[in-house]
Amino acid sequence: MAILINKSTRVLIQGITGKSGTQAASELLDYETKLVAGVTPGKGGEEVDTVPVFNSVVEAMEAAGPIDVSMVYVPPLLAKAAALEAISAQIPLVHIFVEKIPVLDVAQILAAAAKKGVRVLGPASVGVISPGEAKIGSIGGPNPSAVFSKGQVGVISKSGGMCSELAMLITTSGFGQSTVVGVGGDLLTGTSFADLLLEFEDDPATKVVVAFGEVGGSSEIEAAKLIKEGKFTKPFIVFLAGKFAESLPKDTALGHAGAIVGLEANMEEKIKALRGAGAIVAENFEDIPALIKKSI
């Protein structure tokens, strides 16, 4: 099994005729993900890599049938309208690859999704891969099988690049991944570490979860609270990047929009909360395989 996506997941790409959308479509088809439709207003009737293009999400669903995931691959200022269209159609998972969406737009997207009971992954999410099953987004690029392998380790990261780095470390150490999720590093995101831990808890294929955390935000604190409440019972290994940032001036931004020094919990507070809840905090990135081996 896996979380979020599997072999039967039916996917739609909004913005499929754009450069990024076309590239993503090719990668999904190569990985044998069920990409059943694309949407670009005004380009209905065209095809991209054999995938039919429609003018709207509703039109696509009427022709192609049920959709499990909509991938939003449109320019930042058009992302709100596209996401709201997918949410209105009650597609269960809306994955937003787009970066630099205005924060107010993101807040409105997340509020609409909450009302409709729709999960949003992102913004600025590289996507999800369940090795050997399916992928959404640009995770792994055109050759994901070189990095990702099927196994028992769930992976969560704000950083898209670190999704691949973690997977490579795990794969070369003789383990594999159940599902790898890039949640996105924006100030506001639709899916948290805690949300995914609940999913991994219910997944029999996942025996341990590894997360790549960073300075700023409260994702790790929320995860620690979940573990302390007994809602996640599997081993949880966390590597926290950016410890050096504690010496930088407060409000310094590092890379991701949500990685801000002094924003919510500091690194020491995160480590204390995680260890106090029973999570395993890796001192060094390269320690992760040995910690997995002890945990499985």
Short mmCIF file of the C-alpha atoms (twelve columns), coordinates in Angstrom:
data_MODEL
# 
_entry.id   MODEL 
# 
loop_
_atom_site.group_PDB 
_atom_site.id 
_atom_site.type_symbol 
_atom_site.label_atom_id 
_atom_site.label_alt_id 
_atom_site.label_comp_id 
_atom_site.label_asym_id 
_atom_site.label_seq_id 
_atom_site.Cartn_x 
_atom_site.Cartn_y 
_atom_site.Cartn_z 
_atom_site.pdbx_PDB_model_num 
ATOM 1   C CA . MET A 1   0.000   0.000  0.000   1 
ATOM 2   C CA . ALA A 2   0.926   3.694  0.104   1 
ATOM 3   C CA . ILE A 3   -0.579  7.032  1.111   1 
ATOM 4   C CA . LEU A 4   -2.223  9.735  -1.026  1 
ATOM 5   C CA . ILE A 5   -1.623  8.042  -4.392  1 
ATOM 6   C CA . ASN A 6   -1.403  4.521  -5.821  1 
ATOM 7   C CA . LYS A 7   -1.763  2.627  -9.100  1 
ATOM 8   C CA . SER A 8   -5.471  3.383  -9.373  1 
ATOM 9   C CA . THR A 9   -5.185  7.158  -8.766  1 
ATOM 10  C CA . ARG A 10  -6.697  9.171  -11.632 1 
ATOM 11  C CA . VAL A 11  -4.956  12.470 -12.308 1 
ATOM 12  C CA . LEU A 12  -5.754  15.718 -14.134 1 
ATOM 13  C CA . ILE A 13  -3.289  18.532 -14.915 1 
ATOM 14  C CA . GLN A 14  -4.513  22.138 -14.966 1 
ATOM 15  C CA . GLY A 15  -2.204  24.051 -17.284 1 
ATOM 16  C CA . ILE A 16  -1.171  20.917 -19.181 1 
ATOM 17  C CA . THR A 17  -0.370  22.832 -22.391 1 
ATOM 18  C CA . GLY A 18  2.235   25.057 -20.707 1 
ATOM 19  C CA . LYS A 19  5.917   24.131 -20.634 1 
ATOM 20  C CA . SER A 20  5.907   22.804 -17.059 1 
ATOM 21  C CA . GLY A 21  2.552   21.067 -17.485 1 
ATOM 22  C CA . THR A 22  3.673   19.326 -20.676 1 
ATOM 23  C CA . GLN A 23  6.891   18.149 -19.009 1 
ATOM 24  C CA . ALA A 24  4.980   16.872 -15.972 1 
ATOM 25  C CA . ALA A 25  2.535   15.023 -18.234 1 
ATOM 26  C CA . SER A 26  5.387   13.230 -19.990 1 
ATOM 27  C CA . GLU A 27  6.966   12.203 -16.674 1 
ATOM 28  C CA . LEU A 28  3.683   10.906 -15.265 1 
ATOM 29  C CA . LEU A 29  2.929   8.843  -18.344 1 
ATOM 30  C CA . ASP A 30  6.449   7.390  -18.335 1 
ATOM 31  C CA . TYR A 31  5.896   6.330  -14.712 1 
ATOM 32  C CA . GLU A 32  2.561   4.758  -15.718 1 
ATOM 33  C CA . THR A 33  0.512   7.113  -13.558 1 
ATOM 34  C CA . LYS A 34  -3.117  7.275  -14.720 1 
ATOM 35  C CA . LEU A 35  -3.100  10.766 -16.246 1 
ATOM 36  C CA . VAL A 36  -6.575  10.894 -17.769 1 
ATOM 37  C CA . ALA A 37  -7.118  14.543 -18.701 1 
ATOM 38  C CA . GLY A 38  -5.706  18.043 -18.900 1 
ATOM 39  C CA . VAL A 39  -7.297  21.487 -18.686 1 
ATOM 40  C CA . THR A 40  -6.350  24.724 -20.422 1 
ATOM 41  C CA . PRO A 41  -9.149  27.222 -21.088 1 
ATOM 42  C CA . GLY A 42  -9.484  27.853 -24.819 1 
ATOM 43  C CA . LYS A 43  -7.524  24.760 -25.827 1 
ATOM 44  C CA . GLY A 44  -10.227 22.144 -25.413 1 
ATOM 45  C CA . GLY A 45  -10.063 19.467 -28.106 1 
ATOM 46  C CA . GLU A 46  -6.266  19.412 -28.267 1 
ATOM 47  C CA . GLU A 47  -4.043  16.594 -26.981 1 
ATOM 48  C CA . VAL A 48  -0.800  16.563 -25.024 1 
ATOM 49  C CA . ASP A 49  1.106   13.295 -25.288 1 
ATOM 50  C CA . THR A 50  -2.179  11.453 -26.083 1 
ATOM 51  C CA . VAL A 51  -3.898  13.077 -23.059 1 
ATOM 52  C CA . PRO A 52  -7.131  14.926 -24.027 1 
ATOM 53  C CA . VAL A 53  -7.324  18.636 -23.145 1 
ATOM 54  C CA . PHE A 54  -10.538 20.298 -21.968 1 
ATOM 55  C CA . ASN A 55  -11.615 23.892 -21.347 1 
ATOM 56  C CA . SER A 56  -12.637 23.375 -17.717 1 
ATOM 57  C CA . VAL A 57  -12.359 20.914 -14.852 1 
ATOM 58  C CA . VAL A 58  -16.091 20.149 -14.982 1 
ATOM 59  C CA . GLU A 59  -15.875 19.443 -18.708 1 
ATOM 60  C CA . ALA A 60  -12.899 17.132 -18.116 1 
ATOM 61  C CA . MET A 61  -14.730 15.207 -15.393 1 
ATOM 62  C CA . GLU A 62  -17.836 14.829 -17.533 1 
ATOM 63  C CA . ALA A 63  -15.759 13.308 -20.341 1 
ATOM 64  C CA . ALA A 64  -13.014 11.423 -18.463 1 
ATOM 65  C CA . GLY A 65  -14.870 10.353 -15.353 1 
ATOM 66  C CA . PRO A 66  -13.870 10.673 -11.676 1 
ATOM 67  C CA . ILE A 67  -10.639 12.516 -10.835 1 
ATOM 68  C CA . ASP A 68  -8.678  11.806 -7.638  1 
ATOM 69  C CA . VAL A 69  -5.951  14.450 -8.009  1 
ATOM 70  C CA . SER A 70  -5.707  17.764 -9.828  1 
ATOM 71  C CA . MET A 71  -2.196  19.116 -10.366 1 
ATOM 72  C CA . VAL A 72  -2.066  22.921 -10.656 1 
ATOM 73  C CA . TYR A 73  0.621   23.956 -13.159 1 
ATOM 74  C CA . VAL A 74  -0.341  27.525 -14.057 1 
ATOM 75  C CA . PRO A 75  1.325   30.956 -13.522 1 
ATOM 76  C CA . PRO A 76  1.249   32.229 -9.893  1 
ATOM 77  C CA . LEU A 77  -1.419  34.887 -10.444 1 
ATOM 78  C CA . LEU A 78  -3.740  32.340 -12.079 1 
ATOM 79  C CA . ALA A 79  -3.206  29.669 -9.433  1 
ATOM 80  C CA . LYS A 80  -5.994  30.781 -7.102  1 
ATOM 81  C CA . ALA A 81  -8.641  30.563 -9.820  1 
ATOM 82  C CA . ALA A 82  -7.377  27.175 -10.964 1 
ATOM 83  C CA . ALA A 83  -7.218  25.746 -7.441  1 
ATOM 84  C CA . LEU A 84  -10.678 27.080 -6.565  1 
ATOM 85  C CA . GLU A 85  -12.054 25.476 -9.727  1 
ATOM 86  C CA . ALA A 86  -10.695 22.076 -8.676  1 
ATOM 87  C CA . ILE A 87  -11.897 22.563 -5.096  1 
ATOM 88  C CA . SER A 88  -15.370 23.549 -6.316  1 
ATOM 89  C CA . ALA A 89  -15.470 20.290 -8.302  1 
ATOM 90  C CA . GLN A 90  -14.567 18.497 -5.035  1 
ATOM 91  C CA . ILE A 91  -11.514 16.730 -6.384  1 
ATOM 92  C CA . PRO A 92  -10.165 15.063 -3.208  1 
ATOM 93  C CA . LEU A 93  -6.516  16.144 -3.572  1 
ATOM 94  C CA . VAL A 94  -5.335  19.393 -5.177  1 
ATOM 95  C CA . HIS A 95  -1.573  19.465 -5.668  1 
ATOM 96  C CA . ILE A 96  -0.125  22.945 -6.216  1 
ATOM 97  C CA . PHE A 97  3.316   22.905 -7.787  1 
ATOM 98  C CA . VAL A 98  3.293   26.669 -8.364  1 
ATOM 99  C CA . GLU A 99  5.640   28.928 -6.392  1 
ATOM 100 C CA . LYS A 100 5.287   32.621 -5.497  1 
ATOM 101 C CA . ILE A 101 1.506   32.629 -5.143  1 
ATOM 102 C CA . PRO A 102 0.418   35.700 -3.111  1 
ATOM 103 C CA . VAL A 103 -0.093  34.740 0.549   1 
ATOM 104 C CA . LEU A 104 -3.660  36.107 0.579   1 
ATOM 105 C CA . ASP A 105 -4.499  33.917 -2.428  1 
ATOM 106 C CA . VAL A 106 -3.132  30.873 -0.608  1 
ATOM 107 C CA . ALA A 107 -5.168  31.704 2.506   1 
ATOM 108 C CA . GLN A 108 -8.320  31.896 0.397   1 
ATOM 109 C CA . ILE A 109 -7.502  28.590 -1.331  1 
ATOM 110 C CA . LEU A 110 -6.983  26.821 1.998   1 
ATOM 111 C CA . ALA A 111 -10.179 28.283 3.478   1 
ATOM 112 C CA . ALA A 112 -12.222 27.101 0.473   1 
ATOM 113 C CA . ALA A 113 -10.618 23.648 0.631   1 
ATOM 114 C CA . ALA A 114 -11.431 23.302 4.328   1 
ATOM 115 C CA . LYS A 115 -15.096 24.077 3.656   1 
ATOM 116 C CA . LYS A 116 -15.267 21.441 0.907   1 
ATOM 117 C CA . GLY A 117 -13.232 18.794 2.715   1 
ATOM 118 C CA . VAL A 118 -10.531 18.869 0.015   1 
ATOM 119 C CA . ARG A 119 -6.858  18.229 0.790   1 
ATOM 120 C CA . VAL A 120 -4.386  20.755 -0.649  1 
ATOM 121 C CA . LEU A 121 -0.744  19.748 -1.045  1 
ATOM 122 C CA . GLY A 122 1.506   22.795 -1.432  1 
ATOM 123 C CA . PRO A 123 1.888   25.453 -2.722  1 
ATOM 124 C CA . ALA A 124 5.463   25.019 -3.960  1 
ATOM 125 C CA . SER A 125 5.197   21.255 -3.512  1 
ATOM 126 C CA . VAL A 126 7.419   19.071 -5.689  1 
ATOM 127 C CA . GLY A 127 4.759   16.363 -5.393  1 
ATOM 128 C CA . VAL A 128 4.361   12.791 -4.192  1 
ATOM 129 C CA . ILE A 129 5.741   9.440  -5.270  1 
ATOM 130 C CA . SER A 130 4.692   5.974  -4.147  1 
ATOM 131 C CA . PRO A 131 7.522   3.975  -5.757  1 
ATOM 132 C CA . GLY A 132 6.313   1.377  -8.225  1 
ATOM 133 C CA . GLU A 133 2.762   2.753  -7.970  1 
ATOM 134 C CA . ALA A 134 2.384   6.348  -9.191  1 
ATOM 135 C CA . LYS A 135 3.698   9.879  -8.876  1 
ATOM 136 C CA . ILE A 136 2.286   13.386 -9.056  1 
ATOM 137 C CA . GLY A 137 4.251   16.575 -9.538  1 
ATOM 138 C CA . SER A 138 7.834   16.828 -10.721 1 
ATOM 139 C CA . ILE A 139 9.332   14.722 -7.932  1 
ATOM 140 C CA . GLY A 140 12.194  12.586 -9.184  1 
ATOM 141 C CA . GLY A 141 12.289  14.313 -12.582 1 
ATOM 142 C CA . PRO A 142 12.252  12.178 -15.718 1 
ATOM 143 C CA . ASN A 143 13.992  9.182  -14.111 1 
ATOM 144 C CA . PRO A 144 12.576  8.665  -10.594 1 
ATOM 145 C CA . SER A 145 13.488  4.979  -10.537 1 
ATOM 146 C CA . ALA A 146 17.167  5.979  -10.272 1 
ATOM 147 C CA . VAL A 147 16.462  7.435  -6.819  1 
ATOM 148 C CA . PHE A 148 13.223  6.025  -5.413  1 
ATOM 149 C CA . SER A 149 12.637  2.370  -4.552  1 
ATOM 150 C CA . LYS A 150 9.716   0.503  -3.040  1 
ATOM 151 C CA . GLY A 151 10.011  -0.194 0.676   1 
ATOM 152 C CA . GLN A 152 8.814   0.480  4.203   1 
ATOM 153 C CA . VAL A 153 10.046  4.021  4.910   1 
ATOM 154 C CA . GLY A 154 7.693   6.996  4.651   1 
ATOM 155 C CA . VAL A 155 9.414   10.293 3.830   1 
ATOM 156 C CA . ILE A 156 8.264   13.883 4.428   1 
ATOM 157 C CA . SER A 157 10.139  17.047 3.459   1 
ATOM 158 C CA . LYS A 158 9.436   20.726 2.938   1 
ATOM 159 C CA . SER A 159 12.289  20.805 0.450   1 
ATOM 160 C CA . GLY A 160 11.724  19.203 -2.940  1 
ATOM 161 C CA . GLY A 161 15.431  18.574 -3.434  1 
ATOM 162 C CA . MET A 162 15.727  16.878 -0.061  1 
ATOM 163 C CA . CYS A 163 12.927  14.463 -0.990  1 
ATOM 164 C CA . SER A 164 15.315  13.028 -3.555  1 
ATOM 165 C CA . GLU A 165 18.384  13.293 -1.298  1 
ATOM 166 C CA . LEU A 166 16.630  11.399 1.493   1 
ATOM 167 C CA . ALA A 167 15.289  8.793  -0.897  1 
ATOM 168 C CA . MET A 168 18.731  8.260  -2.429  1 
ATOM 169 C CA . LEU A 169 20.297  7.861  1.026   1 
ATOM 170 C CA . ILE A 170 17.593  5.369  2.018   1 
ATOM 171 C CA . THR A 171 17.765  3.442  -1.275  1 
ATOM 172 C CA . THR A 172 21.562  3.118  -1.319  1 
ATOM 173 C CA . SER A 173 21.426  1.876  2.277   1 
ATOM 174 C CA . GLY A 174 19.268  -1.078 1.229   1 
ATOM 175 C CA . PHE A 175 15.889  0.236  2.287   1 
ATOM 176 C CA . GLY A 176 13.051  1.652  0.193   1 
ATOM 177 C CA . GLN A 177 10.156  4.082  0.482   1 
ATOM 178 C CA . SER A 178 6.413   3.534  0.841   1 
ATOM 179 C CA . THR A 179 5.538   7.124  -0.128  1 
ATOM 180 C CA . VAL A 180 7.650   10.284 -0.361  1 
ATOM 181 C CA . VAL A 181 5.855   13.622 0.074   1 
ATOM 182 C CA . GLY A 182 7.119   17.136 -0.576  1 
ATOM 183 C CA . VAL A 183 4.824   19.426 1.433   1 
ATOM 184 C CA . GLY A 184 6.246   22.701 0.087   1 
ATOM 185 C CA . GLY A 185 8.156   25.393 1.920   1 
ATOM 186 C CA . ASP A 186 5.797   28.358 1.689   1 
ATOM 187 C CA . LEU A 187 4.627   30.362 4.698   1 
ATOM 188 C CA . LEU A 188 1.181   28.742 4.364   1 
ATOM 189 C CA . THR A 189 0.762   25.166 3.167   1 
ATOM 190 C CA . GLY A 190 -2.265  22.924 2.961   1 
ATOM 191 C CA . THR A 191 -0.794  19.689 4.318   1 
ATOM 192 C CA . SER A 192 1.385   19.461 7.423   1 
ATOM 193 C CA . PHE A 193 3.782   16.882 8.826   1 
ATOM 194 C CA . ALA A 194 1.080   15.921 11.349  1 
ATOM 195 C CA . ASP A 195 -1.513  15.388 8.605   1 
ATOM 196 C CA . LEU A 196 0.831   12.972 6.845   1 
ATOM 197 C CA . LEU A 197 1.787   11.140 10.020  1 
ATOM 198 C CA . LEU A 198 -1.889  10.272 10.502  1 
ATOM 199 C CA . GLU A 199 -1.923  8.857  6.960   1 
ATOM 200 C CA . PHE A 200 1.276   6.883  7.523   1 
ATOM 201 C CA . GLU A 201 -0.084  5.537  10.833  1 
ATOM 202 C CA . ASP A 202 -2.907  3.837  8.918   1 
ATOM 203 C CA . ASP A 203 -0.660  2.506  6.157   1 
ATOM 204 C CA . PRO A 204 0.438   -1.094 6.859   1 
ATOM 205 C CA . ALA A 205 3.272   -0.790 4.307   1 
ATOM 206 C CA . THR A 206 4.964   1.981  6.317   1 
ATOM 207 C CA . LYS A 207 7.064   0.830  9.276   1 
ATOM 208 C CA . VAL A 208 9.010   4.040  9.997   1 
ATOM 209 C CA . VAL A 209 8.789   7.682  8.883   1 
ATOM 210 C CA . VAL A 210 11.729  9.987  8.182   1 
ATOM 211 C CA . ALA A 211 11.261  13.760 7.991   1 
ATOM 212 C CA . PHE A 212 13.527  16.589 6.881   1 
ATOM 213 C CA . GLY A 213 12.766  19.618 9.040   1 
ATOM 214 C CA . GLU A 214 14.199  23.109 9.083   1 
ATOM 215 C CA . VAL A 215 14.317  26.412 10.896  1 
ATOM 216 C CA . GLY A 216 11.027  28.302 11.261  1 
ATOM 217 C CA . GLY A 217 7.441   27.134 11.339  1 
ATOM 218 C CA . SER A 218 5.720   24.742 13.722  1 
ATOM 219 C CA . SER A 219 5.458   21.522 11.676  1 
ATOM 220 C CA . GLU A 220 7.827   19.597 13.918  1 
ATOM 221 C CA . ILE A 221 6.102   20.822 17.108  1 
ATOM 222 C CA . GLU A 222 2.708   19.711 15.756  1 
ATOM 223 C CA . ALA A 223 4.189   16.305 14.883  1 
ATOM 224 C CA . ALA A 224 5.623   15.969 18.410  1 
ATOM 225 C CA . LYS A 225 2.222   16.790 19.914  1 
ATOM 226 C CA . LEU A 226 0.578   14.116 17.756  1 
ATOM 227 C CA . ILE A 227 3.096   11.513 18.912  1 
ATOM 228 C CA . LYS A 228 2.690   12.530 22.553  1 
ATOM 229 C CA . GLU A 229 -1.081  12.103 22.235  1 
ATOM 230 C CA . GLY A 230 -0.566  8.557  20.964  1 
ATOM 231 C CA . LYS A 231 -2.043  9.281  17.524  1 
ATOM 232 C CA . PHE A 232 1.169   8.274  15.761  1 
ATOM 233 C CA . THR A 233 2.875   5.199  17.179  1 
ATOM 234 C CA . LYS A 234 5.493   4.235  14.611  1 
ATOM 235 C CA . PRO A 235 9.164   5.304  14.827  1 
ATOM 236 C CA . PHE A 236 9.629   8.905  13.659  1 
ATOM 237 C CA . ILE A 237 13.131  10.019 12.660  1 
ATOM 238 C CA . VAL A 238 13.769  13.731 12.100  1 
ATOM 239 C CA . PHE A 239 16.778  15.588 10.779  1 
ATOM 240 C CA . LEU A 240 16.642  19.340 11.407  1 
ATOM 241 C CA . ALA A 241 18.590  21.504 8.977   1 
ATOM 242 C CA . GLY A 242 19.732  25.048 9.658   1 
ATOM 243 C CA . LYS A 243 20.957  24.856 13.262  1 
ATOM 244 C CA . PHE A 244 23.534  27.520 12.364  1 
ATOM 245 C CA . ALA A 245 20.654  29.932 11.748  1 
ATOM 246 C CA . GLU A 246 20.079  30.379 15.478  1 
ATOM 247 C CA . SER A 247 23.026  32.796 15.454  1 
ATOM 248 C CA . LEU A 248 21.494  34.952 12.722  1 
ATOM 249 C CA . PRO A 249 19.296  38.011 13.363  1 
ATOM 250 C CA . LYS A 250 15.637  37.285 14.091  1 
ATOM 251 C CA . ASP A 251 13.336  37.337 11.010  1 
ATOM 252 C CA . THR A 252 16.154  36.327 8.634   1 
ATOM 253 C CA . ALA A 253 14.628  34.300 5.790   1 
ATOM 254 C CA . LEU A 254 16.478  31.195 4.574   1 
ATOM 255 C CA . GLY A 255 15.504  29.768 1.206   1 
ATOM 256 C CA . HIS A 256 11.891  28.740 1.717   1 
ATOM 257 C CA . ALA A 257 9.303   31.414 2.427   1 
ATOM 258 C CA . GLY A 258 8.415   29.619 5.672   1 
ATOM 259 C CA . ALA A 259 12.031  29.192 6.827   1 
ATOM 260 C CA . ILE A 260 12.356  32.304 8.951   1 
ATOM 261 C CA . VAL A 261 14.635  32.561 11.970  1 
ATOM 262 C CA . GLY A 262 12.612  33.114 15.124  1 
ATOM 263 C CA . LEU A 263 9.285   32.273 13.457  1 
ATOM 264 C CA . GLU A 264 7.317   30.296 16.043  1 
ATOM 265 C CA . ALA A 265 9.523   27.591 17.662  1 
ATOM 266 C CA . ASN A 266 13.314  27.817 17.608  1 
ATOM 267 C CA . MET A 267 15.540  24.819 16.908  1 
ATOM 268 C CA . GLU A 268 16.207  24.011 20.558  1 
ATOM 269 C CA . GLU A 269 12.476  24.014 21.320  1 
ATOM 270 C CA . LYS A 270 11.797  21.725 18.370  1 
ATOM 271 C CA . ILE A 271 14.444  19.211 19.427  1 
ATOM 272 C CA . LYS A 272 13.205  19.241 23.033  1 
ATOM 273 C CA . ALA A 273 9.572   18.720 21.974  1 
ATOM 274 C CA . LEU A 274 10.429  15.921 19.528  1 
ATOM 275 C CA . ARG A 275 12.648  14.006 21.931  1 
ATOM 276 C CA . GLY A 276 10.175  14.550 24.751  1 
ATOM 277 C CA . ALA A 277 7.483   12.924 22.619  1 
ATOM 278 C CA . GLY A 278 9.682   9.942  21.753  1 
ATOM 279 C CA . ALA A 279 10.803  10.948 18.259  1 
ATOM 280 C CA . ILE A 280 14.360  10.213 17.145  1 
ATOM 281 C CA . VAL A 281 16.348  13.325 16.233  1 
ATOM 282 C CA . ALA A 282 19.289  12.552 13.929  1 
ATOM 283 C CA . GLU A 283 22.388  14.560 14.796  1 
ATOM 284 C CA . ASN A 284 23.831  14.076 11.308  1 
ATOM 285 C CA . PHE A 285 22.125  13.478 7.962   1 
ATOM 286 C CA . GLU A 286 24.244  10.395 7.293   1 
ATOM 287 C CA . ASP A 287 23.082  8.818  10.585  1 
ATOM 288 C CA . ILE A 288 19.591  8.246  9.177   1 
ATOM 289 C CA . PRO A 289 20.139  4.757  7.648   1 
ATOM 290 C CA . ALA A 290 21.517  3.367  10.930  1 
ATOM 291 C CA . LEU A 291 18.545  4.836  12.806  1 
ATOM 292 C CA . ILE A 292 16.139  3.247  10.295  1 
ATOM 293 C CA . LYS A 293 17.841  -0.117 10.742  1 
ATOM 294 C CA . LYS A 294 17.391  0.114  14.526  1 
ATOM 295 C CA . SER A 295 13.733  1.088  14.107  1 
ATOM 296 C CA . ILE A 296 12.437  -1.487 11.635  1 
# 
